[in-house]
Amino acid sequence: MSIVSLTGIEVLNNPAKFTDPYEFQITFECLEPLKEDLEWKLTYVGSSDSLDHDQELDSILVGPVPVGVNSFLFTADAPSPELIPASELVSVTVIILSCSYNDREFVRVGYYVNNEYDTEELRENPPAKVQVDHVVRNILAEKPRVTRFNIVWDNEGAADEYPPEQQEEEEEEDDEEEQDEEEGEEVDEEDEEEEEDDLEVDLDDEEMVEEVSTLNDKEQNATPPATASSEVVEEVDTPKDS
């Protein structure tokens, strides 16, 4: 059971210029007193081909955390364009917002981000050298992809840090005498995996990055398709504009 549950994220400045800071209004619930602070971190995936271009935009400690519902504003500077391959500056990428307790990550939220030029002329005839001042970003804020991990909290002793691996078991009933009578028919039974709770852990960074790479291969300035959002593990509340 998670002591801290992420209940809502609002992306405040979206769309925005590539160089504008990121702003998130984060809401979470704490069920028990915590001895340590929570660490929130925002990472920009600079390339779908290598982790070497990932940039940690900012990380902050939030605490002491009172029991109940808490909310705060998380801001982070834009990524450094010179650290991103020129071929991937104007394309689809991913940002990852994560939270850890005692250096143990327990929630990760991934957003697709589409970077494109702000004029039709530049989109149709992109310059040889990327003009960062004319690049705008659009975060797919309505469809975050959330992954949760079980970790050791303050009062759980030596409990497992992560969910025990669920193994599929195949039970083969192979009674030769009965099979002779039933003309050698085999019966295979597969046990269904049991979920430990209603929060599935299904998405990892590599899966999102692979999808981004596929999108960029198909279209230079593609926008994240609806099919990607259909694979959402779990959605946190994202307030819509009035």
Biotite code that builds the C-alpha atoms (Angstrom):
import biotite.structure as struc

atoms = struc.array([
    struc.Atom([0.000, 0.000, 0.000], chain_id="A", res_id=1, res_name="MET", atom_name="CA", element="C"),
    struc.Atom([1.362, 3.404, -0.982], chain_id="A", res_id=2, res_name="SER", atom_name="CA", element="C"),
    struc.Atom([1.498, 6.008, 1.771], chain_id="A", res_id=3, res_name="ILE", atom_name="CA", element="C"),
    struc.Atom([1.503, 8.807, -0.822], chain_id="A", res_id=4, res_name="VAL", atom_name="CA", element="C"),
    struc.Atom([-0.953, 8.861, -3.731], chain_id="A", res_id=5, res_name="SER", atom_name="CA", element="C"),
    struc.Atom([-0.724, 11.246, -6.662], chain_id="A", res_id=6, res_name="LEU", atom_name="CA", element="C"),
    struc.Atom([-4.234, 12.606, -7.269], chain_id="A", res_id=7, res_name="THR", atom_name="CA", element="C"),
    struc.Atom([-3.829, 15.398, -9.809], chain_id="A", res_id=8, res_name="GLY", atom_name="CA", element="C"),
    struc.Atom([-1.425, 17.270, -12.086], chain_id="A", res_id=9, res_name="ILE", atom_name="CA", element="C"),
    struc.Atom([-2.245, 20.490, -13.928], chain_id="A", res_id=10, res_name="GLU", atom_name="CA", element="C"),
    struc.Atom([0.077, 21.706, -16.675], chain_id="A", res_id=11, res_name="VAL", atom_name="CA", element="C"),
    struc.Atom([-0.165, 25.476, -16.328], chain_id="A", res_id=12, res_name="LEU", atom_name="CA", element="C"),
    struc.Atom([1.687, 26.920, -19.326], chain_id="A", res_id=13, res_name="ASN", atom_name="CA", element="C"),
    struc.Atom([0.769, 24.805, -22.299], chain_id="A", res_id=14, res_name="ASN", atom_name="CA", element="C"),
    struc.Atom([1.375, 25.284, -25.159], chain_id="A", res_id=15, res_name="PRO", atom_name="CA", element="C"),
    struc.Atom([4.429, 27.466, -24.667], chain_id="A", res_id=16, res_name="ALA", atom_name="CA", element="C"),
    struc.Atom([7.719, 28.442, -26.257], chain_id="A", res_id=17, res_name="LYS", atom_name="CA", element="C"),
    struc.Atom([10.452, 25.834, -26.182], chain_id="A", res_id=18, res_name="PHE", atom_name="CA", element="C"),
    struc.Atom([12.531, 28.114, -23.957], chain_id="A", res_id=19, res_name="THR", atom_name="CA", element="C"),
    struc.Atom([9.770, 28.812, -21.423], chain_id="A", res_id=20, res_name="ASP", atom_name="CA", element="C"),
    struc.Atom([9.949, 27.119, -18.000], chain_id="A", res_id=21, res_name="PRO", atom_name="CA", element="C"),
    struc.Atom([7.707, 24.173, -17.199], chain_id="A", res_id=22, res_name="TYR", atom_name="CA", element="C"),
    struc.Atom([5.026, 24.649, -14.555], chain_id="A", res_id=23, res_name="GLU", atom_name="CA", element="C"),
    struc.Atom([2.991, 21.927, -12.854], chain_id="A", res_id=24, res_name="PHE", atom_name="CA", element="C"),
    struc.Atom([0.424, 22.223, -10.083], chain_id="A", res_id=25, res_name="GLN", atom_name="CA", element="C"),
    struc.Atom([0.767, 18.883, -8.287], chain_id="A", res_id=26, res_name="ILE", atom_name="CA", element="C"),
    struc.Atom([-1.756, 17.483, -5.813], chain_id="A", res_id=27, res_name="THR", atom_name="CA", element="C"),
    struc.Atom([-1.173, 14.384, -3.711], chain_id="A", res_id=28, res_name="PHE", atom_name="CA", element="C"),
    struc.Atom([-2.552, 12.716, -0.602], chain_id="A", res_id=29, res_name="GLU", atom_name="CA", element="C"),
    struc.Atom([-0.465, 11.482, 2.329], chain_id="A", res_id=30, res_name="CYS", atom_name="CA", element="C"),
    struc.Atom([-2.048, 8.805, 4.528], chain_id="A", res_id=31, res_name="LEU", atom_name="CA", element="C"),
    struc.Atom([0.544, 8.663, 7.320], chain_id="A", res_id=32, res_name="GLU", atom_name="CA", element="C"),
    struc.Atom([3.221, 10.978, 8.759], chain_id="A", res_id=33, res_name="PRO", atom_name="CA", element="C"),
    struc.Atom([6.531, 10.796, 6.883], chain_id="A", res_id=34, res_name="LEU", atom_name="CA", element="C"),
    struc.Atom([9.939, 11.071, 8.495], chain_id="A", res_id=35, res_name="LYS", atom_name="CA", element="C"),
    struc.Atom([11.666, 12.314, 5.334], chain_id="A", res_id=36, res_name="GLU", atom_name="CA", element="C"),
    struc.Atom([10.902, 14.699, 2.479], chain_id="A", res_id=37, res_name="ASP", atom_name="CA", element="C"),
    struc.Atom([9.556, 13.745, -0.941], chain_id="A", res_id=38, res_name="LEU", atom_name="CA", element="C"),
    struc.Atom([11.834, 14.353, -3.925], chain_id="A", res_id=39, res_name="GLU", atom_name="CA", element="C"),
    struc.Atom([10.165, 15.433, -7.166], chain_id="A", res_id=40, res_name="TRP", atom_name="CA", element="C"),
    struc.Atom([12.137, 15.445, -10.406], chain_id="A", res_id=41, res_name="LYS", atom_name="CA", element="C"),
    struc.Atom([11.468, 16.433, -14.029], chain_id="A", res_id=42, res_name="LEU", atom_name="CA", element="C"),
    struc.Atom([13.481, 14.813, -16.832], chain_id="A", res_id=43, res_name="THR", atom_name="CA", element="C"),
    struc.Atom([13.531, 15.743, -20.524], chain_id="A", res_id=44, res_name="TYR", atom_name="CA", element="C"),
    struc.Atom([14.245, 12.918, -22.973], chain_id="A", res_id=45, res_name="VAL", atom_name="CA", element="C"),
    struc.Atom([16.555, 14.531, -25.502], chain_id="A", res_id=46, res_name="GLY", atom_name="CA", element="C"),
    struc.Atom([16.894, 11.590, -27.857], chain_id="A", res_id=47, res_name="SER", atom_name="CA", element="C"),
    struc.Atom([14.999, 8.419, -28.629], chain_id="A", res_id=48, res_name="SER", atom_name="CA", element="C"),
    struc.Atom([18.289, 6.706, -29.465], chain_id="A", res_id=49, res_name="ASP", atom_name="CA", element="C"),
    struc.Atom([20.412, 7.349, -26.376], chain_id="A", res_id=50, res_name="SER", atom_name="CA", element="C"),
    struc.Atom([19.978, 8.092, -22.684], chain_id="A", res_id=51, res_name="LEU", atom_name="CA", element="C"),
    struc.Atom([23.079, 10.285, -22.878], chain_id="A", res_id=52, res_name="ASP", atom_name="CA", element="C"),
    struc.Atom([20.929, 13.203, -24.012], chain_id="A", res_id=53, res_name="HIS", atom_name="CA", element="C"),
    struc.Atom([18.449, 13.042, -21.124], chain_id="A", res_id=54, res_name="ASP", atom_name="CA", element="C"),
    struc.Atom([18.405, 16.225, -19.051], chain_id="A", res_id=55, res_name="GLN", atom_name="CA", element="C"),
    struc.Atom([17.278, 16.545, -15.450], chain_id="A", res_id=56, res_name="GLU", atom_name="CA", element="C"),
    struc.Atom([15.528, 19.901, -15.616], chain_id="A", res_id=57, res_name="LEU", atom_name="CA", element="C"),
    struc.Atom([15.027, 20.290, -11.881], chain_id="A", res_id=58, res_name="ASP", atom_name="CA", element="C"),
    struc.Atom([14.501, 18.399, -8.636], chain_id="A", res_id=59, res_name="SER", atom_name="CA", element="C"),
    struc.Atom([13.024, 19.671, -5.381], chain_id="A", res_id=60, res_name="ILE", atom_name="CA", element="C"),
    struc.Atom([12.444, 18.361, -1.875], chain_id="A", res_id=61, res_name="LEU", atom_name="CA", element="C"),
    struc.Atom([8.934, 18.796, -0.477], chain_id="A", res_id=62, res_name="VAL", atom_name="CA", element="C"),
    struc.Atom([8.490, 18.484, 3.262], chain_id="A", res_id=63, res_name="GLY", atom_name="CA", element="C"),
    struc.Atom([7.712, 18.066, 6.014], chain_id="A", res_id=64, res_name="PRO", atom_name="CA", element="C"),
    struc.Atom([4.600, 16.511, 4.503], chain_id="A", res_id=65, res_name="VAL", atom_name="CA", element="C"),
    struc.Atom([1.444, 16.679, 6.648], chain_id="A", res_id=66, res_name="PRO", atom_name="CA", element="C"),
    struc.Atom([-1.199, 13.969, 6.596], chain_id="A", res_id=67, res_name="VAL", atom_name="CA", element="C"),
    struc.Atom([-3.995, 14.795, 4.166], chain_id="A", res_id=68, res_name="GLY", atom_name="CA", element="C"),
    struc.Atom([-4.253, 16.408, 0.740], chain_id="A", res_id=69, res_name="VAL", atom_name="CA", element="C"),
    struc.Atom([-1.319, 18.609, -0.283], chain_id="A", res_id=70, res_name="ASN", atom_name="CA", element="C"),
    struc.Atom([-0.689, 20.779, -3.340], chain_id="A", res_id=71, res_name="SER", atom_name="CA", element="C"),
    struc.Atom([2.315, 22.744, -4.593], chain_id="A", res_id=72, res_name="PHE", atom_name="CA", element="C"),
    struc.Atom([3.690, 24.451, -7.695], chain_id="A", res_id=73, res_name="LEU", atom_name="CA", element="C"),
    struc.Atom([6.645, 22.744, -9.373], chain_id="A", res_id=74, res_name="PHE", atom_name="CA", element="C"),
    struc.Atom([8.610, 24.831, -11.881], chain_id="A", res_id=75, res_name="THR", atom_name="CA", element="C"),
    struc.Atom([11.602, 23.760, -13.947], chain_id="A", res_id=76, res_name="ALA", atom_name="CA", element="C"),
    struc.Atom([13.756, 25.470, -16.554], chain_id="A", res_id=77, res_name="ASP", atom_name="CA", element="C"),
    struc.Atom([13.532, 24.457, -20.188], chain_id="A", res_id=78, res_name="ALA", atom_name="CA", element="C"),
    struc.Atom([16.147, 22.007, -21.499], chain_id="A", res_id=79, res_name="PRO", atom_name="CA", element="C"),
    struc.Atom([19.415, 23.255, -22.968], chain_id="A", res_id=80, res_name="SER", atom_name="CA", element="C"),
    struc.Atom([18.983, 22.995, -26.760], chain_id="A", res_id=81, res_name="PRO", atom_name="CA", element="C"),
    struc.Atom([22.721, 22.640, -27.324], chain_id="A", res_id=82, res_name="GLU", atom_name="CA", element="C"),
    struc.Atom([22.618, 19.298, -25.470], chain_id="A", res_id=83, res_name="LEU", atom_name="CA", element="C"),
    struc.Atom([19.924, 17.896, -27.775], chain_id="A", res_id=84, res_name="ILE", atom_name="CA", element="C"),
    struc.Atom([20.756, 16.455, -31.217], chain_id="A", res_id=85, res_name="PRO", atom_name="CA", element="C"),
    struc.Atom([19.722, 18.998, -33.853], chain_id="A", res_id=86, res_name="ALA", atom_name="CA", element="C"),
    struc.Atom([17.695, 16.363, -35.683], chain_id="A", res_id=87, res_name="SER", atom_name="CA", element="C"),
    struc.Atom([15.523, 15.817, -32.587], chain_id="A", res_id=88, res_name="GLU", atom_name="CA", element="C"),
    struc.Atom([14.938, 19.395, -31.469], chain_id="A", res_id=89, res_name="LEU", atom_name="CA", element="C"),
    struc.Atom([11.864, 19.759, -33.676], chain_id="A", res_id=90, res_name="VAL", atom_name="CA", element="C"),
    struc.Atom([10.088, 16.457, -33.114], chain_id="A", res_id=91, res_name="SER", atom_name="CA", element="C"),
    struc.Atom([8.013, 14.432, -30.670], chain_id="A", res_id=92, res_name="VAL", atom_name="CA", element="C"),
    struc.Atom([9.656, 13.581, -27.357], chain_id="A", res_id=93, res_name="THR", atom_name="CA", element="C"),
    struc.Atom([8.841, 12.741, -23.726], chain_id="A", res_id=94, res_name="VAL", atom_name="CA", element="C"),
    struc.Atom([9.108, 14.446, -20.345], chain_id="A", res_id=95, res_name="ILE", atom_name="CA", element="C"),
    struc.Atom([9.032, 12.401, -17.147], chain_id="A", res_id=96, res_name="ILE", atom_name="CA", element="C"),
    struc.Atom([7.851, 13.679, -13.775], chain_id="A", res_id=97, res_name="LEU", atom_name="CA", element="C"),
    struc.Atom([8.808, 11.342, -10.935], chain_id="A", res_id=98, res_name="SER", atom_name="CA", element="C"),
    struc.Atom([8.667, 11.257, -7.155], chain_id="A", res_id=99, res_name="CYS", atom_name="CA", element="C"),
    struc.Atom([10.888, 9.355, -4.725], chain_id="A", res_id=100, res_name="SER", atom_name="CA", element="C"),
    struc.Atom([11.046, 8.737, -1.008], chain_id="A", res_id=101, res_name="TYR", atom_name="CA", element="C"),
    struc.Atom([14.392, 7.877, 0.565], chain_id="A", res_id=102, res_name="ASN", atom_name="CA", element="C"),
    struc.Atom([15.843, 7.522, -2.955], chain_id="A", res_id=103, res_name="ASP", atom_name="CA", element="C"),
    struc.Atom([13.116, 5.018, -3.865], chain_id="A", res_id=104, res_name="ARG", atom_name="CA", element="C"),
    struc.Atom([10.966, 6.021, -6.828], chain_id="A", res_id=105, res_name="GLU", atom_name="CA", element="C"),
    struc.Atom([7.293, 5.217, -6.258], chain_id="A", res_id=106, res_name="PHE", atom_name="CA", element="C"),
    struc.Atom([5.508, 7.096, -9.055], chain_id="A", res_id=107, res_name="VAL", atom_name="CA", element="C"),
    struc.Atom([6.449, 8.189, -12.571], chain_id="A", res_id=108, res_name="ARG", atom_name="CA", element="C"),
    struc.Atom([4.330, 10.246, -14.961], chain_id="A", res_id=109, res_name="VAL", atom_name="CA", element="C"),
    struc.Atom([5.227, 10.442, -18.645], chain_id="A", res_id=110, res_name="GLY", atom_name="CA", element="C"),
    struc.Atom([3.943, 13.060, -21.089], chain_id="A", res_id=111, res_name="TYR", atom_name="CA", element="C"),
    struc.Atom([4.373, 13.194, -24.845], chain_id="A", res_id=112, res_name="TYR", atom_name="CA", element="C"),
    struc.Atom([5.643, 16.574, -26.074], chain_id="A", res_id=113, res_name="VAL", atom_name="CA", element="C"),
    struc.Atom([5.424, 17.858, -29.637], chain_id="A", res_id=114, res_name="ASN", atom_name="CA", element="C"),
    struc.Atom([8.012, 20.487, -30.596], chain_id="A", res_id=115, res_name="ASN", atom_name="CA", element="C"),
    struc.Atom([7.323, 22.361, -33.835], chain_id="A", res_id=116, res_name="GLU", atom_name="CA", element="C"),
    struc.Atom([7.860, 25.743, -35.471], chain_id="A", res_id=117, res_name="TYR", atom_name="CA", element="C"),
    struc.Atom([5.421, 28.537, -34.709], chain_id="A", res_id=118, res_name="ASP", atom_name="CA", element="C"),
    struc.Atom([4.719, 29.518, -38.334], chain_id="A", res_id=119, res_name="THR", atom_name="CA", element="C"),
    struc.Atom([3.396, 27.591, -41.305], chain_id="A", res_id=120, res_name="GLU", atom_name="CA", element="C"),
    struc.Atom([6.282, 28.807, -43.443], chain_id="A", res_id=121, res_name="GLU", atom_name="CA", element="C"),
    struc.Atom([8.918, 27.383, -41.099], chain_id="A", res_id=122, res_name="LEU", atom_name="CA", element="C"),
    struc.Atom([6.984, 24.132, -40.713], chain_id="A", res_id=123, res_name="ARG", atom_name="CA", element="C"),
    struc.Atom([6.809, 23.637, -44.467], chain_id="A", res_id=124, res_name="GLU", atom_name="CA", element="C"),
    struc.Atom([10.368, 24.836, -45.123], chain_id="A", res_id=125, res_name="ASN", atom_name="CA", element="C"),
    struc.Atom([12.434, 24.174, -41.987], chain_id="A", res_id=126, res_name="PRO", atom_name="CA", element="C"),
    struc.Atom([15.793, 25.990, -41.958], chain_id="A", res_id=127, res_name="PRO", atom_name="CA", element="C"),
    struc.Atom([19.036, 24.036, -42.046], chain_id="A", res_id=128, res_name="ALA", atom_name="CA", element="C"),
    struc.Atom([19.874, 25.314, -38.565], chain_id="A", res_id=129, res_name="LYS", atom_name="CA", element="C"),
    struc.Atom([17.138, 25.005, -35.960], chain_id="A", res_id=130, res_name="VAL", atom_name="CA", element="C"),
    struc.Atom([15.762, 28.369, -34.872], chain_id="A", res_id=131, res_name="GLN", atom_name="CA", element="C"),
    struc.Atom([15.001, 27.618, -31.239], chain_id="A", res_id=132, res_name="VAL", atom_name="CA", element="C"),
    struc.Atom([13.339, 30.999, -30.698], chain_id="A", res_id=133, res_name="ASP", atom_name="CA", element="C"),
    struc.Atom([10.620, 29.950, -33.139], chain_id="A", res_id=134, res_name="HIS", atom_name="CA", element="C"),
    struc.Atom([10.028, 26.485, -31.666], chain_id="A", res_id=135, res_name="VAL", atom_name="CA", element="C"),
    struc.Atom([6.927, 25.920, -29.536], chain_id="A", res_id=136, res_name="VAL", atom_name="CA", element="C"),
    struc.Atom([6.091, 22.905, -27.405], chain_id="A", res_id=137, res_name="ARG", atom_name="CA", element="C"),
    struc.Atom([2.727, 21.272, -26.854], chain_id="A", res_id=138, res_name="ASN", atom_name="CA", element="C"),
    struc.Atom([2.405, 18.780, -23.987], chain_id="A", res_id=139, res_name="ILE", atom_name="CA", element="C"),
    struc.Atom([-0.266, 16.097, -24.316], chain_id="A", res_id=140, res_name="LEU", atom_name="CA", element="C"),
    struc.Atom([-1.472, 17.062, -20.854], chain_id="A", res_id=141, res_name="ALA", atom_name="CA", element="C"),
    struc.Atom([-4.845, 15.319, -21.033], chain_id="A", res_id=142, res_name="GLU", atom_name="CA", element="C"),
    struc.Atom([-3.330, 11.842, -21.286], chain_id="A", res_id=143, res_name="LYS", atom_name="CA", element="C"),
    struc.Atom([-0.490, 11.325, -18.803], chain_id="A", res_id=144, res_name="PRO", atom_name="CA", element="C"),
    struc.Atom([0.878, 7.804, -18.536], chain_id="A", res_id=145, res_name="ARG", atom_name="CA", element="C"),
    struc.Atom([1.416, 6.761, -14.951], chain_id="A", res_id=146, res_name="VAL", atom_name="CA", element="C"),
    struc.Atom([3.552, 3.969, -13.523], chain_id="A", res_id=147, res_name="THR", atom_name="CA", element="C"),
    struc.Atom([3.545, 3.163, -9.807], chain_id="A", res_id=148, res_name="ARG", atom_name="CA", element="C"),
    struc.Atom([6.013, 1.102, -7.768], chain_id="A", res_id=149, res_name="PHE", atom_name="CA", element="C"),
    struc.Atom([5.721, -0.473, -4.332], chain_id="A", res_id=150, res_name="ASN", atom_name="CA", element="C"),
    struc.Atom([8.522, 0.704, -2.047], chain_id="A", res_id=151, res_name="ILE", atom_name="CA", element="C"),
    struc.Atom([9.560, 0.449, 1.593], chain_id="A", res_id=152, res_name="VAL", atom_name="CA", element="C"),
    struc.Atom([8.063, 3.286, 3.627], chain_id="A", res_id=153, res_name="TRP", atom_name="CA", element="C"),
    struc.Atom([8.902, 4.239, 7.221], chain_id="A", res_id=154, res_name="ASP", atom_name="CA", element="C"),
    struc.Atom([6.979, 1.535, 9.075], chain_id="A", res_id=155, res_name="ASN", atom_name="CA", element="C"),
    struc.Atom([7.288, -1.431, 6.772], chain_id="A", res_id=156, res_name="GLU", atom_name="CA", element="C"),
    struc.Atom([10.540, -2.939, 8.028], chain_id="A", res_id=157, res_name="GLY", atom_name="CA", element="C"),
    struc.Atom([12.150, -5.256, 5.549], chain_id="A", res_id=158, res_name="ALA", atom_name="CA", element="C"),
    struc.Atom([9.211, -5.411, 3.160], chain_id="A", res_id=159, res_name="ALA", atom_name="CA", element="C"),
    struc.Atom([9.920, -5.847, -0.530], chain_id="A", res_id=160, res_name="ASP", atom_name="CA", element="C"),
    struc.Atom([10.827, -2.608, -2.297], chain_id="A", res_id=161, res_name="GLU", atom_name="CA", element="C"),
    struc.Atom([9.065, -3.642, -5.459], chain_id="A", res_id=162, res_name="TYR", atom_name="CA", element="C"),
    struc.Atom([6.089, -5.837, -6.232], chain_id="A", res_id=163, res_name="PRO", atom_name="CA", element="C"),
    struc.Atom([7.065, -9.513, -6.242], chain_id="A", res_id=164, res_name="PRO", atom_name="CA", element="C"),
    struc.Atom([7.349, -10.765, -9.757], chain_id="A", res_id=165, res_name="GLU", atom_name="CA", element="C"),
    struc.Atom([4.187, -12.458, -10.923], chain_id="A", res_id=166, res_name="GLN", atom_name="CA", element="C"),
    struc.Atom([5.017, -15.698, -12.653], chain_id="A", res_id=167, res_name="GLN", atom_name="CA", element="C"),
    struc.Atom([2.738, -17.507, -15.019], chain_id="A", res_id=168, res_name="GLU", atom_name="CA", element="C"),
    struc.Atom([2.302, -21.118, -14.098], chain_id="A", res_id=169, res_name="GLU", atom_name="CA", element="C"),
    struc.Atom([1.198, -23.733, -16.557], chain_id="A", res_id=170, res_name="GLU", atom_name="CA", element="C"),
    struc.Atom([-0.310, -26.843, -15.080], chain_id="A", res_id=171, res_name="GLU", atom_name="CA", element="C"),
    struc.Atom([-0.382, -29.677, -17.552], chain_id="A", res_id=172, res_name="GLU", atom_name="CA", element="C"),
    struc.Atom([-2.684, -32.537, -16.672], chain_id="A", res_id=173, res_name="GLU", atom_name="CA", element="C"),
    struc.Atom([-1.225, -35.419, -18.530], chain_id="A", res_id=174, res_name="ASP", atom_name="CA", element="C"),
    struc.Atom([-2.912, -38.625, -17.507], chain_id="A", res_id=175, res_name="ASP", atom_name="CA", element="C"),
    struc.Atom([-1.909, -41.210, -20.078], chain_id="A", res_id=176, res_name="GLU", atom_name="CA", element="C"),
    struc.Atom([-4.684, -43.641, -19.175], chain_id="A", res_id=177, res_name="GLU", atom_name="CA", element="C"),
    struc.Atom([-7.395, -40.986, -19.543], chain_id="A", res_id=178, res_name="GLU", atom_name="CA", element="C"),
    struc.Atom([-5.803, -39.686, -22.718], chain_id="A", res_id=179, res_name="GLN", atom_name="CA", element="C"),
    struc.Atom([-5.914, -43.171, -24.245], chain_id="A", res_id=180, res_name="ASP", atom_name="CA", element="C"),
    struc.Atom([-9.623, -43.278, -23.551], chain_id="A", res_id=181, res_name="GLU", atom_name="CA", element="C"),
    struc.Atom([-10.099, -39.740, -24.930], chain_id="A", res_id=182, res_name="GLU", atom_name="CA", element="C"),
    struc.Atom([-7.980, -40.356, -28.049], chain_id="A", res_id=183, res_name="GLU", atom_name="CA", element="C"),
    struc.Atom([-4.859, -38.602, -26.753], chain_id="A", res_id=184, res_name="GLY", atom_name="CA", element="C"),
    struc.Atom([-6.472, -35.237, -26.023], chain_id="A", res_id=185, res_name="GLU", atom_name="CA", element="C"),
    struc.Atom([-4.297, -32.948, -23.890], chain_id="A", res_id=186, res_name="GLU", atom_name="CA", element="C"),
    struc.Atom([-5.604, -30.498, -21.380], chain_id="A", res_id=187, res_name="VAL", atom_name="CA", element="C"),
    struc.Atom([-3.563, -27.416, -20.610], chain_id="A", res_id=188, res_name="ASP", atom_name="CA", element="C"),
    struc.Atom([-4.555, -25.075, -17.872], chain_id="A", res_id=189, res_name="GLU", atom_name="CA", element="C"),
    struc.Atom([-3.011, -21.660, -17.429], chain_id="A", res_id=190, res_name="GLU", atom_name="CA", element="C"),
    struc.Atom([-3.291, -19.808, -14.165], chain_id="A", res_id=191, res_name="ASP", atom_name="CA", element="C"),
    struc.Atom([-4.169, -16.160, -14.540], chain_id="A", res_id=192, res_name="GLU", atom_name="CA", element="C"),
    struc.Atom([-1.841, -13.687, -12.891], chain_id="A", res_id=193, res_name="GLU", atom_name="CA", element="C"),
    struc.Atom([-3.250, -12.078, -9.782], chain_id="A", res_id=194, res_name="GLU", atom_name="CA", element="C"),
    struc.Atom([-2.910, -8.338, -9.391], chain_id="A", res_id=195, res_name="GLU", atom_name="CA", element="C"),
    struc.Atom([-1.700, -7.288, -5.966], chain_id="A", res_id=196, res_name="GLU", atom_name="CA", element="C"),
    struc.Atom([-3.780, -4.129, -6.150], chain_id="A", res_id=197, res_name="ASP", atom_name="CA", element="C"),
    struc.Atom([-5.711, -2.032, -8.625], chain_id="A", res_id=198, res_name="ASP", atom_name="CA", element="C"),
    struc.Atom([-2.623, -0.081, -9.732], chain_id="A", res_id=199, res_name="LEU", atom_name="CA", element="C"),
    struc.Atom([-0.884, -1.778, -12.609], chain_id="A", res_id=200, res_name="GLU", atom_name="CA", element="C"),
    struc.Atom([2.812, -1.272, -13.322], chain_id="A", res_id=201, res_name="VAL", atom_name="CA", element="C"),
    struc.Atom([2.949, -1.512, -17.074], chain_id="A", res_id=202, res_name="ASP", atom_name="CA", element="C"),
    struc.Atom([4.844, 1.371, -18.590], chain_id="A", res_id=203, res_name="LEU", atom_name="CA", element="C"),
    struc.Atom([8.555, 2.102, -18.548], chain_id="A", res_id=204, res_name="ASP", atom_name="CA", element="C"),
    struc.Atom([10.664, 4.857, -20.070], chain_id="A", res_id=205, res_name="ASP", atom_name="CA", element="C"),
    struc.Atom([11.973, 2.637, -22.854], chain_id="A", res_id=206, res_name="GLU", atom_name="CA", element="C"),
    struc.Atom([8.465, 1.848, -24.093], chain_id="A", res_id=207, res_name="GLU", atom_name="CA", element="C"),
    struc.Atom([7.541, 5.530, -24.427], chain_id="A", res_id=208, res_name="MET", atom_name="CA", element="C"),
    struc.Atom([10.866, 6.376, -26.077], chain_id="A", res_id=209, res_name="VAL", atom_name="CA", element="C"),
    struc.Atom([10.434, 3.552, -28.589], chain_id="A", res_id=210, res_name="GLU", atom_name="CA", element="C"),
    struc.Atom([7.003, 4.888, -29.495], chain_id="A", res_id=211, res_name="GLU", atom_name="CA", element="C"),
    struc.Atom([8.477, 8.380, -29.903], chain_id="A", res_id=212, res_name="VAL", atom_name="CA", element="C"),
    struc.Atom([11.155, 7.017, -32.213], chain_id="A", res_id=213, res_name="SER", atom_name="CA", element="C"),
    struc.Atom([8.479, 5.358, -34.346], chain_id="A", res_id=214, res_name="THR", atom_name="CA", element="C"),
    struc.Atom([6.444, 8.559, -34.529], chain_id="A", res_id=215, res_name="LEU", atom_name="CA", element="C"),
    struc.Atom([9.450, 10.630, -35.560], chain_id="A", res_id=216, res_name="ASN", atom_name="CA", element="C"),
    struc.Atom([10.396, 8.117, -38.234], chain_id="A", res_id=217, res_name="ASP", atom_name="CA", element="C"),
    struc.Atom([6.925, 8.379, -39.760], chain_id="A", res_id=218, res_name="LYS", atom_name="CA", element="C"),
    struc.Atom([6.538, 12.156, -39.662], chain_id="A", res_id=219, res_name="GLU", atom_name="CA", element="C"),
    struc.Atom([9.008, 14.904, -38.779], chain_id="A", res_id=220, res_name="GLN", atom_name="CA", element="C"),
    struc.Atom([6.432, 17.099, -37.059], chain_id="A", res_id=221, res_name="ASN", atom_name="CA", element="C"),
    struc.Atom([3.905, 14.530, -35.980], chain_id="A", res_id=222, res_name="ALA", atom_name="CA", element="C"),
    struc.Atom([1.524, 15.105, -33.108], chain_id="A", res_id=223, res_name="THR", atom_name="CA", element="C"),
    struc.Atom([1.060, 12.291, -30.578], chain_id="A", res_id=224, res_name="PRO", atom_name="CA", element="C"),
    struc.Atom([-1.621, 9.957, -31.945], chain_id="A", res_id=225, res_name="PRO", atom_name="CA", element="C"),
    struc.Atom([-4.727, 8.845, -30.110], chain_id="A", res_id=226, res_name="ALA", atom_name="CA", element="C"),
    struc.Atom([-3.546, 5.249, -30.191], chain_id="A", res_id=227, res_name="THR", atom_name="CA", element="C"),
    struc.Atom([-0.695, 6.058, -27.839], chain_id="A", res_id=228, res_name="ALA", atom_name="CA", element="C"),
    struc.Atom([-3.035, 7.465, -25.233], chain_id="A", res_id=229, res_name="SER", atom_name="CA", element="C"),
    struc.Atom([-5.214, 4.351, -25.377], chain_id="A", res_id=230, res_name="SER", atom_name="CA", element="C"),
    struc.Atom([-2.471, 2.442, -23.590], chain_id="A", res_id=231, res_name="GLU", atom_name="CA", element="C"),
    struc.Atom([-2.641, 4.596, -20.479], chain_id="A", res_id=232, res_name="VAL", atom_name="CA", element="C"),
    struc.Atom([-1.922, 2.611, -17.352], chain_id="A", res_id=233, res_name="VAL", atom_name="CA", element="C"),
    struc.Atom([-3.732, 5.044, -15.103], chain_id="A", res_id=234, res_name="GLU", atom_name="CA", element="C"),
    struc.Atom([-4.818, 8.633, -15.442], chain_id="A", res_id=235, res_name="GLU", atom_name="CA", element="C"),
    struc.Atom([-4.419, 11.327, -12.825], chain_id="A", res_id=236, res_name="VAL", atom_name="CA", element="C"),
    struc.Atom([-6.898, 14.179, -12.819], chain_id="A", res_id=237, res_name="ASP", atom_name="CA", element="C"),
    struc.Atom([-6.038, 16.866, -15.349], chain_id="A", res_id=238, res_name="THR", atom_name="CA", element="C"),
    struc.Atom([-8.262, 19.950, -15.053], chain_id="A", res_id=239, res_name="PRO", atom_name="CA", element="C"),
    struc.Atom([-9.630, 21.220, -18.359], chain_id="A", res_id=240, res_name="LYS", atom_name="CA", element="C"),
    struc.Atom([-9.648, 24.850, -19.375], chain_id="A", res_id=241, res_name="ASP", atom_name="CA", element="C"),
    struc.Atom([-12.936, 26.596, -18.623], chain_id="A", res_id=242, res_name="SER", atom_name="CA", element="C"),
])
